Amino acid sequence: MKHIWLIDAGHGGNRSDGSYETAPDKMYEHSPSEIFYEGVFNRQIKDLLIRKCWEEDLDCIDLCPTELDISLPTRAMIANLYQTRYHNCVGISLHSNASKNHKGTGFEIHTSAGENRSDFLASILGNLLVARFPDIKYRKGDVEGEMDKDSLFYILQRTTCPWILPECLFFDNYKDYQKLIDPEFRIRYVKAIIDFMKKAEALNI
């Protein structure tokens, strides 16, 4: 069954005056010439993903077609309106991670609390990431065997369709940062998400 994929880029990007929408949060300065802006990265991945969806005949909707940081209540409301209309939406909220000691590394996927359809979706994507990136740590859930972490993030709790929130590496870890700015890595990451979407549709999940 074909889904309508709701693509959500977390946080804000760059304003027209060159300032960063969600500064000083959601960014990290490795050096004066190496500053990572998570909201910008999320939008760059979103744009790559949506273009690839068009090529692969996957139906998608851009929930954040702006550099502005659209509020979480607004994003959830829009997502729920689409779900009410179409009944077959699935949400993906694109993020990169950070840690207090700046030593965190790897992928992880968040879903809402409890056993639900989102867990199956996270399992598909998580296993693809493990297979495609064997040299990168995958941070599994708190329950043995689970590929997702139960979380209370607003977008996961307040949306009516299945939703996953993948965190792509840790932007405040320099080794992860070097991967995140690598165009080849970005293409491989987007390809993994596309293959996840196609597999989820084929399995009718």
PyMOL commands that place a pseudoatom at each C-alpha (Angstrom):
pseudoatom trace, name=CA, resn=MET, resi=1, chain=A, elem=C, hetatm=0, pos=[0.000, 0.000, 0.000]
pseudoatom trace, name=CA, resn=LYS, resi=2, chain=A, elem=C, hetatm=0, pos=[1.316, 3.425, -0.896]
pseudoatom trace, name=CA, resn=HIS, resi=3, chain=A, elem=C, hetatm=0, pos=[1.802, 5.809, 1.988]
pseudoatom trace, name=CA, resn=ILE, resi=4, chain=A, elem=C, hetatm=0, pos=[1.877, 9.565, 2.074]
pseudoatom trace, name=CA, resn=TRP, resi=5, chain=A, elem=C, hetatm=0, pos=[5.180, 10.386, 3.722]
pseudoatom trace, name=CA, resn=LEU, resi=6, chain=A, elem=C, hetatm=0, pos=[5.193, 13.535, 5.850]
pseudoatom trace, name=CA, resn=ILE, resi=7, chain=A, elem=C, hetatm=0, pos=[8.777, 14.833, 5.853]
pseudoatom trace, name=CA, resn=ASP, resi=8, chain=A, elem=C, hetatm=0, pos=[9.588, 17.051, 8.809]
pseudoatom trace, name=CA, resn=ALA, resi=9, chain=A, elem=C, hetatm=0, pos=[12.894, 18.918, 9.108]
pseudoatom trace, name=CA, resn=GLY, resi=10, chain=A, elem=C, hetatm=0, pos=[13.552, 19.629, 12.761]
pseudoatom trace, name=CA, resn=HIS, resi=11, chain=A, elem=C, hetatm=0, pos=[14.465, 23.121, 13.996]
pseudoatom trace, name=CA, resn=GLY, resi=12, chain=A, elem=C, hetatm=0, pos=[15.056, 26.220, 11.883]
pseudoatom trace, name=CA, resn=GLY, resi=13, chain=A, elem=C, hetatm=0, pos=[17.509, 27.014, 9.123]
pseudoatom trace, name=CA, resn=ASN, resi=14, chain=A, elem=C, hetatm=0, pos=[19.258, 30.172, 7.942]
pseudoatom trace, name=CA, resn=ARG, resi=15, chain=A, elem=C, hetatm=0, pos=[17.270, 33.419, 7.715]
pseudoatom trace, name=CA, resn=SER, resi=16, chain=A, elem=C, hetatm=0, pos=[17.536, 35.716, 4.706]
pseudoatom trace, name=CA, resn=ASP, resi=17, chain=A, elem=C, hetatm=0, pos=[19.896, 37.982, 6.669]
pseudoatom trace, name=CA, resn=GLY, resi=18, chain=A, elem=C, hetatm=0, pos=[22.300, 35.075, 7.180]
pseudoatom trace, name=CA, resn=SER, resi=19, chain=A, elem=C, hetatm=0, pos=[21.513, 34.503, 10.846]
pseudoatom trace, name=CA, resn=TYR, resi=20, chain=A, elem=C, hetatm=0, pos=[20.662, 31.048, 12.173]
pseudoatom trace, name=CA, resn=GLU, resi=21, chain=A, elem=C, hetatm=0, pos=[17.025, 30.620, 13.161]
pseudoatom trace, name=CA, resn=THR, resi=22, chain=A, elem=C, hetatm=0, pos=[17.600, 28.474, 16.273]
pseudoatom trace, name=CA, resn=ALA, resi=23, chain=A, elem=C, hetatm=0, pos=[20.905, 29.933, 17.533]
pseudoatom trace, name=CA, resn=PRO, resi=24, chain=A, elem=C, hetatm=0, pos=[22.580, 29.412, 19.932]
pseudoatom trace, name=CA, resn=ASP, resi=25, chain=A, elem=C, hetatm=0, pos=[20.936, 26.013, 20.371]
pseudoatom trace, name=CA, resn=LYS, resi=26, chain=A, elem=C, hetatm=0, pos=[21.068, 23.251, 17.766]
pseudoatom trace, name=CA, resn=MET, resi=27, chain=A, elem=C, hetatm=0, pos=[24.534, 24.245, 16.585]
pseudoatom trace, name=CA, resn=TYR, resi=28, chain=A, elem=C, hetatm=0, pos=[28.121, 23.483, 17.537]
pseudoatom trace, name=CA, resn=GLU, resi=29, chain=A, elem=C, hetatm=0, pos=[31.423, 25.211, 16.833]
pseudoatom trace, name=CA, resn=HIS, resi=30, chain=A, elem=C, hetatm=0, pos=[34.281, 22.779, 16.328]
pseudoatom trace, name=CA, resn=SER, resi=31, chain=A, elem=C, hetatm=0, pos=[36.463, 25.677, 15.186]
pseudoatom trace, name=CA, resn=PRO, resi=32, chain=A, elem=C, hetatm=0, pos=[35.740, 29.173, 13.842]
pseudoatom trace, name=CA, resn=SER, resi=33, chain=A, elem=C, hetatm=0, pos=[35.594, 27.717, 10.329]
pseudoatom trace, name=CA, resn=GLU, resi=34, chain=A, elem=C, hetatm=0, pos=[33.788, 24.478, 11.288]
pseudoatom trace, name=CA, resn=ILE, resi=35, chain=A, elem=C, hetatm=0, pos=[30.360, 25.328, 12.676]
pseudoatom trace, name=CA, resn=PHE, resi=36, chain=A, elem=C, hetatm=0, pos=[27.507, 22.865, 12.317]
pseudoatom trace, name=CA, resn=TYR, resi=37, chain=A, elem=C, hetatm=0, pos=[23.902, 24.079, 12.211]
pseudoatom trace, name=CA, resn=GLU, resi=38, chain=A, elem=C, hetatm=0, pos=[21.523, 21.200, 12.819]
pseudoatom trace, name=CA, resn=GLY, resi=39, chain=A, elem=C, hetatm=0, pos=[18.456, 22.934, 11.369]
pseudoatom trace, name=CA, resn=VAL, resi=40, chain=A, elem=C, hetatm=0, pos=[20.352, 23.660, 8.146]
pseudoatom trace, name=CA, resn=PHE, resi=41, chain=A, elem=C, hetatm=0, pos=[21.540, 20.047, 7.906]
pseudoatom trace, name=CA, resn=ASN, resi=42, chain=A, elem=C, hetatm=0, pos=[18.027, 18.727, 8.535]
pseudoatom trace, name=CA, resn=ARG, resi=43, chain=A, elem=C, hetatm=0, pos=[16.700, 20.823, 5.667]
pseudoatom trace, name=CA, resn=GLN, resi=44, chain=A, elem=C, hetatm=0, pos=[19.489, 19.764, 3.330]
pseudoatom trace, name=CA, resn=ILE, resi=45, chain=A, elem=C, hetatm=0, pos=[18.718, 16.109, 4.022]
pseudoatom trace, name=CA, resn=LYS, resi=46, chain=A, elem=C, hetatm=0, pos=[14.995, 16.812, 3.642]
pseudoatom trace, name=CA, resn=ASP, resi=47, chain=A, elem=C, hetatm=0, pos=[15.549, 18.401, 0.237]
pseudoatom trace, name=CA, resn=LEU, resi=48, chain=A, elem=C, hetatm=0, pos=[17.669, 15.461, -0.945]
pseudoatom trace, name=CA, resn=LEU, resi=49, chain=A, elem=C, hetatm=0, pos=[15.069, 13.022, 0.365]
pseudoatom trace, name=CA, resn=ILE, resi=50, chain=A, elem=C, hetatm=0, pos=[12.128, 14.748, -1.282]
pseudoatom trace, name=CA, resn=ARG, resi=51, chain=A, elem=C, hetatm=0, pos=[13.882, 14.940, -4.643]
pseudoatom trace, name=CA, resn=LYS, resi=52, chain=A, elem=C, hetatm=0, pos=[14.657, 11.229, -4.378]
pseudoatom trace, name=CA, resn=CYS, resi=53, chain=A, elem=C, hetatm=0, pos=[11.010, 10.530, -3.474]
pseudoatom trace, name=CA, resn=TRP, resi=54, chain=A, elem=C, hetatm=0, pos=[9.945, 12.204, -6.715]
pseudoatom trace, name=CA, resn=GLU, resi=55, chain=A, elem=C, hetatm=0, pos=[12.370, 10.010, -8.666]
pseudoatom trace, name=CA, resn=GLU, resi=56, chain=A, elem=C, hetatm=0, pos=[11.127, 6.842, -6.931]
pseudoatom trace, name=CA, resn=ASP, resi=57, chain=A, elem=C, hetatm=0, pos=[7.394, 7.646, -7.215]
pseudoatom trace, name=CA, resn=LEU, resi=58, chain=A, elem=C, hetatm=0, pos=[6.978, 7.922, -3.447]
pseudoatom trace, name=CA, resn=ASP, resi=59, chain=A, elem=C, hetatm=0, pos=[4.237, 10.318, -2.345]
pseudoatom trace, name=CA, resn=CYS, resi=60, chain=A, elem=C, hetatm=0, pos=[5.575, 12.887, 0.104]
pseudoatom trace, name=CA, resn=ILE, resi=61, chain=A, elem=C, hetatm=0, pos=[4.635, 16.203, 1.660]
pseudoatom trace, name=CA, resn=ASP, resi=62, chain=A, elem=C, hetatm=0, pos=[7.134, 18.764, 2.950]
pseudoatom trace, name=CA, resn=LEU, resi=63, chain=A, elem=C, hetatm=0, pos=[5.929, 19.795, 6.414]
pseudoatom trace, name=CA, resn=CYS, resi=64, chain=A, elem=C, hetatm=0, pos=[8.577, 22.532, 6.683]
pseudoatom trace, name=CA, resn=PRO, resi=65, chain=A, elem=C, hetatm=0, pos=[8.833, 24.282, 3.295]
pseudoatom trace, name=CA, resn=THR, resi=66, chain=A, elem=C, hetatm=0, pos=[10.627, 27.227, 4.892]
pseudoatom trace, name=CA, resn=GLU, resi=67, chain=A, elem=C, hetatm=0, pos=[13.838, 28.115, 6.673]
pseudoatom trace, name=CA, resn=LEU, resi=68, chain=A, elem=C, hetatm=0, pos=[11.770, 29.305, 9.643]
pseudoatom trace, name=CA, resn=ASP, resi=69, chain=A, elem=C, hetatm=0, pos=[11.340, 27.133, 12.707]
pseudoatom trace, name=CA, resn=ILE, resi=70, chain=A, elem=C, hetatm=0, pos=[7.687, 26.161, 12.438]
pseudoatom trace, name=CA, resn=SER, resi=71, chain=A, elem=C, hetatm=0, pos=[6.366, 25.495, 15.936]
pseudoatom trace, name=CA, resn=LEU, resi=72, chain=A, elem=C, hetatm=0, pos=[5.816, 21.923, 17.053]
pseudoatom trace, name=CA, resn=PRO, resi=73, chain=A, elem=C, hetatm=0, pos=[2.061, 22.448, 17.713]
pseudoatom trace, name=CA, resn=THR, resi=74, chain=A, elem=C, hetatm=0, pos=[1.672, 23.828, 14.192]
pseudoatom trace, name=CA, resn=ARG, resi=75, chain=A, elem=C, hetatm=0, pos=[3.591, 20.960, 12.608]
pseudoatom trace, name=CA, resn=ALA, resi=76, chain=A, elem=C, hetatm=0, pos=[1.576, 18.392, 14.549]
pseudoatom trace, name=CA, resn=MET, resi=77, chain=A, elem=C, hetatm=0, pos=[-1.685, 20.113, 13.620]
pseudoatom trace, name=CA, resn=ILE, resi=78, chain=A, elem=C, hetatm=0, pos=[-0.784, 20.124, 9.915]
pseudoatom trace, name=CA, resn=ALA, resi=79, chain=A, elem=C, hetatm=0, pos=[0.285, 16.475, 10.056]
pseudoatom trace, name=CA, resn=ASN, resi=80, chain=A, elem=C, hetatm=0, pos=[-2.985, 15.494, 11.721]
pseudoatom trace, name=CA, resn=LEU, resi=81, chain=A, elem=C, hetatm=0, pos=[-5.001, 17.373, 9.101]
pseudoatom trace, name=CA, resn=TYR, resi=82, chain=A, elem=C, hetatm=0, pos=[-3.248, 15.382, 6.364]
pseudoatom trace, name=CA, resn=GLN, resi=83, chain=A, elem=C, hetatm=0, pos=[-3.872, 12.137, 8.245]
pseudoatom trace, name=CA, resn=THR, resi=84, chain=A, elem=C, hetatm=0, pos=[-7.557, 12.992, 8.657]
pseudoatom trace, name=CA, resn=ARG, resi=85, chain=A, elem=C, hetatm=0, pos=[-7.830, 13.619, 4.936]
pseudoatom trace, name=CA, resn=TYR, resi=86, chain=A, elem=C, hetatm=0, pos=[-5.756, 10.742, 3.553]
pseudoatom trace, name=CA, resn=HIS, resi=87, chain=A, elem=C, hetatm=0, pos=[-5.690, 8.134, 6.399]
pseudoatom trace, name=CA, resn=ASN, resi=88, chain=A, elem=C, hetatm=0, pos=[-2.417, 6.599, 5.206]
pseudoatom trace, name=CA, resn=CYS, resi=89, chain=A, elem=C, hetatm=0, pos=[0.266, 9.053, 6.305]
pseudoatom trace, name=CA, resn=VAL, resi=90, chain=A, elem=C, hetatm=0, pos=[3.593, 8.174, 7.913]
pseudoatom trace, name=CA, resn=GLY, resi=91, chain=A, elem=C, hetatm=0, pos=[5.836, 10.824, 9.453]
pseudoatom trace, name=CA, resn=ILE, resi=92, chain=A, elem=C, hetatm=0, pos=[9.615, 11.106, 9.434]
pseudoatom trace, name=CA, resn=SER, resi=93, chain=A, elem=C, hetatm=0, pos=[11.199, 13.852, 11.520]
pseudoatom trace, name=CA, resn=LEU, resi=94, chain=A, elem=C, hetatm=0, pos=[14.798, 14.417, 10.428]
pseudoatom trace, name=CA, resn=HIS, resi=95, chain=A, elem=C, hetatm=0, pos=[17.377, 15.319, 13.082]
pseudoatom trace, name=CA, resn=SER, resi=96, chain=A, elem=C, hetatm=0, pos=[21.010, 15.071, 14.092]
pseudoatom trace, name=CA, resn=ASN, resi=97, chain=A, elem=C, hetatm=0, pos=[22.011, 14.411, 17.688]
pseudoatom trace, name=CA, resn=ALA, resi=98, chain=A, elem=C, hetatm=0, pos=[24.228, 15.991, 20.366]
pseudoatom trace, name=CA, resn=SER, resi=99, chain=A, elem=C, hetatm=0, pos=[25.431, 14.943, 23.826]
pseudoatom trace, name=CA, resn=LYS, resi=100, chain=A, elem=C, hetatm=0, pos=[26.399, 16.759, 27.005]
pseudoatom trace, name=CA, resn=ASN, resi=101, chain=A, elem=C, hetatm=0, pos=[30.002, 15.575, 26.910]
pseudoatom trace, name=CA, resn=HIS, resi=102, chain=A, elem=C, hetatm=0, pos=[30.253, 15.880, 23.107]
pseudoatom trace, name=CA, resn=LYS, resi=103, chain=A, elem=C, hetatm=0, pos=[31.364, 12.266, 22.865]
pseudoatom trace, name=CA, resn=GLY, resi=104, chain=A, elem=C, hetatm=0, pos=[28.121, 10.628, 21.754]
pseudoatom trace, name=CA, resn=THR, resi=105, chain=A, elem=C, hetatm=0, pos=[28.219, 8.844, 18.418]
pseudoatom trace, name=CA, resn=GLY, resi=106, chain=A, elem=C, hetatm=0, pos=[26.061, 6.878, 16.023]
pseudoatom trace, name=CA, resn=PHE, resi=107, chain=A, elem=C, hetatm=0, pos=[22.498, 6.522, 14.816]
pseudoatom trace, name=CA, resn=GLU, resi=108, chain=A, elem=C, hetatm=0, pos=[19.353, 6.170, 16.873]
pseudoatom trace, name=CA, resn=ILE, resi=109, chain=A, elem=C, hetatm=0, pos=[15.613, 6.228, 16.164]
pseudoatom trace, name=CA, resn=HIS, resi=110, chain=A, elem=C, hetatm=0, pos=[12.904, 7.527, 18.484]
pseudoatom trace, name=CA, resn=THR, resi=111, chain=A, elem=C, hetatm=0, pos=[9.228, 6.567, 18.550]
pseudoatom trace, name=CA, resn=SER, resi=112, chain=A, elem=C, hetatm=0, pos=[6.329, 7.260, 20.886]
pseudoatom trace, name=CA, resn=ALA, resi=113, chain=A, elem=C, hetatm=0, pos=[6.041, 5.206, 24.064]
pseudoatom trace, name=CA, resn=GLY, resi=114, chain=A, elem=C, hetatm=0, pos=[4.540, 1.717, 23.967]
pseudoatom trace, name=CA, resn=GLU, resi=115, chain=A, elem=C, hetatm=0, pos=[4.265, -0.946, 21.300]
pseudoatom trace, name=CA, resn=ASN, resi=116, chain=A, elem=C, hetatm=0, pos=[2.817, 0.465, 18.094]
pseudoatom trace, name=CA, resn=ARG, resi=117, chain=A, elem=C, hetatm=0, pos=[3.203, 0.546, 14.330]
pseudoatom trace, name=CA, resn=SER, resi=118, chain=A, elem=C, hetatm=0, pos=[6.020, 3.081, 14.605]
pseudoatom trace, name=CA, resn=ASP, resi=119, chain=A, elem=C, hetatm=0, pos=[8.176, 0.428, 16.299]
pseudoatom trace, name=CA, resn=PHE, resi=120, chain=A, elem=C, hetatm=0, pos=[7.952, -1.814, 13.231]
pseudoatom trace, name=CA, resn=LEU, resi=121, chain=A, elem=C, hetatm=0, pos=[8.874, 1.088, 10.981]
pseudoatom trace, name=CA, resn=ALA, resi=122, chain=A, elem=C, hetatm=0, pos=[11.852, 1.960, 13.181]
pseudoatom trace, name=CA, resn=SER, resi=123, chain=A, elem=C, hetatm=0, pos=[12.985, -1.663, 13.063]
pseudoatom trace, name=CA, resn=ILE, resi=124, chain=A, elem=C, hetatm=0, pos=[13.034, -1.633, 9.264]
pseudoatom trace, name=CA, resn=LEU, resi=125, chain=A, elem=C, hetatm=0, pos=[15.050, 1.587, 9.061]
pseudoatom trace, name=CA, resn=GLY, resi=126, chain=A, elem=C, hetatm=0, pos=[17.322, 0.625, 11.946]
pseudoatom trace, name=CA, resn=ASN, resi=127, chain=A, elem=C, hetatm=0, pos=[18.271, -2.687, 10.390]
pseudoatom trace, name=CA, resn=LEU, resi=128, chain=A, elem=C, hetatm=0, pos=[18.966, -0.976, 7.070]
pseudoatom trace, name=CA, resn=LEU, resi=129, chain=A, elem=C, hetatm=0, pos=[21.259, 1.537, 8.772]
pseudoatom trace, name=CA, resn=VAL, resi=130, chain=A, elem=C, hetatm=0, pos=[23.125, -1.264, 10.537]
pseudoatom trace, name=CA, resn=ALA, resi=131, chain=A, elem=C, hetatm=0, pos=[23.587, -3.102, 7.238]
pseudoatom trace, name=CA, resn=ARG, resi=132, chain=A, elem=C, hetatm=0, pos=[24.560, -0.031, 5.195]
pseudoatom trace, name=CA, resn=PHE, resi=133, chain=A, elem=C, hetatm=0, pos=[26.858, 1.543, 7.796]
pseudoatom trace, name=CA, resn=PRO, resi=134, chain=A, elem=C, hetatm=0, pos=[28.540, -1.356, 9.657]
pseudoatom trace, name=CA, resn=ASP, resi=135, chain=A, elem=C, hetatm=0, pos=[31.361, 0.921, 10.809]
pseudoatom trace, name=CA, resn=ILE, resi=136, chain=A, elem=C, hetatm=0, pos=[28.979, 3.321, 12.601]
pseudoatom trace, name=CA, resn=LYS, resi=137, chain=A, elem=C, hetatm=0, pos=[27.508, 2.603, 16.015]
pseudoatom trace, name=CA, resn=TYR, resi=138, chain=A, elem=C, hetatm=0, pos=[23.759, 1.972, 16.169]
pseudoatom trace, name=CA, resn=ARG, resi=139, chain=A, elem=C, hetatm=0, pos=[22.228, 2.947, 19.512]
pseudoatom trace, name=CA, resn=LYS, resi=140, chain=A, elem=C, hetatm=0, pos=[19.436, 0.447, 20.150]
pseudoatom trace, name=CA, resn=GLY, resi=141, chain=A, elem=C, hetatm=0, pos=[16.454, 0.853, 22.447]
pseudoatom trace, name=CA, resn=ASP, resi=142, chain=A, elem=C, hetatm=0, pos=[16.371, 0.299, 26.200]
pseudoatom trace, name=CA, resn=VAL, resi=143, chain=A, elem=C, hetatm=0, pos=[14.573, -3.037, 25.753]
pseudoatom trace, name=CA, resn=GLU, resi=144, chain=A, elem=C, hetatm=0, pos=[16.790, -5.802, 24.376]
pseudoatom trace, name=CA, resn=GLY, resi=145, chain=A, elem=C, hetatm=0, pos=[16.162, -6.435, 20.696]
pseudoatom trace, name=CA, resn=GLU, resi=146, chain=A, elem=C, hetatm=0, pos=[14.353, -3.162, 20.027]
pseudoatom trace, name=CA, resn=MET, resi=147, chain=A, elem=C, hetatm=0, pos=[15.723, -0.807, 17.394]
pseudoatom trace, name=CA, resn=ASP, resi=148, chain=A, elem=C, hetatm=0, pos=[13.896, 2.276, 18.704]
pseudoatom trace, name=CA, resn=LYS, resi=149, chain=A, elem=C, hetatm=0, pos=[13.945, 4.388, 21.838]
pseudoatom trace, name=CA, resn=ASP, resi=150, chain=A, elem=C, hetatm=0, pos=[10.615, 5.306, 23.423]
pseudoatom trace, name=CA, resn=SER, resi=151, chain=A, elem=C, hetatm=0, pos=[10.555, 9.083, 23.739]
pseudoatom trace, name=CA, resn=LEU, resi=152, chain=A, elem=C, hetatm=0, pos=[8.241, 11.891, 24.730]
pseudoatom trace, name=CA, resn=PHE, resi=153, chain=A, elem=C, hetatm=0, pos=[9.149, 14.241, 21.886]
pseudoatom trace, name=CA, resn=TYR, resi=154, chain=A, elem=C, hetatm=0, pos=[6.168, 16.423, 21.015]
pseudoatom trace, name=CA, resn=ILE, resi=155, chain=A, elem=C, hetatm=0, pos=[5.921, 15.415, 17.359]
pseudoatom trace, name=CA, resn=LEU, resi=156, chain=A, elem=C, hetatm=0, pos=[5.810, 11.730, 18.359]
pseudoatom trace, name=CA, resn=GLN, resi=157, chain=A, elem=C, hetatm=0, pos=[3.190, 12.180, 21.054]
pseudoatom trace, name=CA, resn=ARG, resi=158, chain=A, elem=C, hetatm=0, pos=[0.827, 14.624, 19.351]
pseudoatom trace, name=CA, resn=THR, resi=159, chain=A, elem=C, hetatm=0, pos=[0.482, 13.142, 15.876]
pseudoatom trace, name=CA, resn=THR, resi=160, chain=A, elem=C, hetatm=0, pos=[-2.182, 10.627, 14.902]
pseudoatom trace, name=CA, resn=CYS, resi=161, chain=A, elem=C, hetatm=0, pos=[-0.257, 8.736, 12.235]
pseudoatom trace, name=CA, resn=PRO, resi=162, chain=A, elem=C, hetatm=0, pos=[2.773, 6.463, 12.752]
pseudoatom trace, name=CA, resn=TRP, resi=163, chain=A, elem=C, hetatm=0, pos=[5.906, 8.533, 13.247]
pseudoatom trace, name=CA, resn=ILE, resi=164, chain=A, elem=C, hetatm=0, pos=[9.641, 7.970, 13.572]
pseudoatom trace, name=CA, resn=LEU, resi=165, chain=A, elem=C, hetatm=0, pos=[12.394, 10.401, 14.504]
pseudoatom trace, name=CA, resn=PRO, resi=166, chain=A, elem=C, hetatm=0, pos=[15.816, 9.236, 13.284]
pseudoatom trace, name=CA, resn=GLU, resi=167, chain=A, elem=C, hetatm=0, pos=[18.868, 10.974, 14.750]
pseudoatom trace, name=CA, resn=CYS, resi=168, chain=A, elem=C, hetatm=0, pos=[21.697, 10.967, 12.226]
pseudoatom trace, name=CA, resn=LEU, resi=169, chain=A, elem=C, hetatm=0, pos=[24.976, 10.865, 14.173]
pseudoatom trace, name=CA, resn=PHE, resi=170, chain=A, elem=C, hetatm=0, pos=[26.136, 13.461, 16.741]
pseudoatom trace, name=CA, resn=PHE, resi=171, chain=A, elem=C, hetatm=0, pos=[27.019, 16.811, 15.257]
pseudoatom trace, name=CA, resn=ASP, resi=172, chain=A, elem=C, hetatm=0, pos=[29.089, 17.863, 18.305]
pseudoatom trace, name=CA, resn=ASN, resi=173, chain=A, elem=C, hetatm=0, pos=[31.373, 14.831, 17.910]
pseudoatom trace, name=CA, resn=TYR, resi=174, chain=A, elem=C, hetatm=0, pos=[34.100, 15.808, 15.444]
pseudoatom trace, name=CA, resn=LYS, resi=175, chain=A, elem=C, hetatm=0, pos=[34.370, 12.415, 13.768]
pseudoatom trace, name=CA, resn=ASP, resi=176, chain=A, elem=C, hetatm=0, pos=[30.588, 12.283, 13.291]
pseudoatom trace, name=CA, resn=TYR, resi=177, chain=A, elem=C, hetatm=0, pos=[30.635, 15.894, 12.111]
pseudoatom trace, name=CA, resn=GLN, resi=178, chain=A, elem=C, hetatm=0, pos=[33.119, 15.005, 9.370]
pseudoatom trace, name=CA, resn=LYS, resi=179, chain=A, elem=C, hetatm=0, pos=[30.717, 12.343, 8.099]
pseudoatom trace, name=CA, resn=LEU, resi=180, chain=A, elem=C, hetatm=0, pos=[27.708, 14.680, 8.296]
pseudoatom trace, name=CA, resn=ILE, resi=181, chain=A, elem=C, hetatm=0, pos=[29.324, 17.248, 6.006]
pseudoatom trace, name=CA, resn=ASP, resi=182, chain=A, elem=C, hetatm=0, pos=[30.436, 14.573, 3.508]
pseudoatom trace, name=CA, resn=PRO, resi=183, chain=A, elem=C, hetatm=0, pos=[28.175, 14.687, 0.402]
pseudoatom trace, name=CA, resn=GLU, resi=184, chain=A, elem=C, hetatm=0, pos=[28.716, 10.971, -0.260]
pseudoatom trace, name=CA, resn=PHE, resi=185, chain=A, elem=C, hetatm=0, pos=[27.606, 10.073, 3.268]
pseudoatom trace, name=CA, resn=ARG, resi=186, chain=A, elem=C, hetatm=0, pos=[24.479, 12.196, 2.874]
pseudoatom trace, name=CA, resn=ILE, resi=187, chain=A, elem=C, hetatm=0, pos=[23.545, 10.438, -0.366]
pseudoatom trace, name=CA, resn=ARG, resi=188, chain=A, elem=C, hetatm=0, pos=[24.020, 7.019, 1.254]
pseudoatom trace, name=CA, resn=TYR, resi=189, chain=A, elem=C, hetatm=0, pos=[21.926, 8.056, 4.252]
pseudoatom trace, name=CA, resn=VAL, resi=190, chain=A, elem=C, hetatm=0, pos=[19.088, 9.334, 2.075]
pseudoatom trace, name=CA, resn=LYS, resi=191, chain=A, elem=C, hetatm=0, pos=[19.252, 6.142, -0.020]
pseudoatom trace, name=CA, resn=ALA, resi=192, chain=A, elem=C, hetatm=0, pos=[18.810, 4.078, 3.158]
pseudoatom trace, name=CA, resn=ILE, resi=193, chain=A, elem=C, hetatm=0, pos=[15.718, 6.110, 4.072]
pseudoatom trace, name=CA, resn=ILE, resi=194, chain=A, elem=C, hetatm=0, pos=[14.303, 5.703, 0.563]
pseudoatom trace, name=CA, resn=ASP, resi=195, chain=A, elem=C, hetatm=0, pos=[14.826, 1.940, 0.684]
pseudoatom trace, name=CA, resn=PHE, resi=196, chain=A, elem=C, hetatm=0, pos=[13.147, 1.891, 4.100]
pseudoatom trace, name=CA, resn=MET, resi=197, chain=A, elem=C, hetatm=0, pos=[10.133, 3.734, 2.676]
pseudoatom trace, name=CA, resn=LYS, resi=198, chain=A, elem=C, hetatm=0, pos=[9.853, 1.339, -0.251]
pseudoatom trace, name=CA, resn=LYS, resi=199, chain=A, elem=C, hetatm=0, pos=[10.161, -1.697, 2.017]
pseudoatom trace, name=CA, resn=ALA, resi=200, chain=A, elem=C, hetatm=0, pos=[7.547, -0.345, 4.433]
pseudoatom trace, name=CA, resn=GLU, resi=201, chain=A, elem=C, hetatm=0, pos=[5.119, 0.100, 1.553]
pseudoatom trace, name=CA, resn=ALA, resi=202, chain=A, elem=C, hetatm=0, pos=[5.882, -3.357, 0.154]
pseudoatom trace, name=CA, resn=LEU, resi=203, chain=A, elem=C, hetatm=0, pos=[5.242, -4.919, 3.560]
pseudoatom trace, name=CA, resn=ASN, resi=204, chain=A, elem=C, hetatm=0, pos=[2.159, -2.713, 4.079]
pseudoatom trace, name=CA, resn=ILE, resi=205, chain=A, elem=C, hetatm=0, pos=[3.433, -1.432, 7.424]
for i in range(1, 205): cmd.bond("trace and resi %d" % i, "trace and resi %d" % (i + 1))
show_as sticks, trace
zoom trace
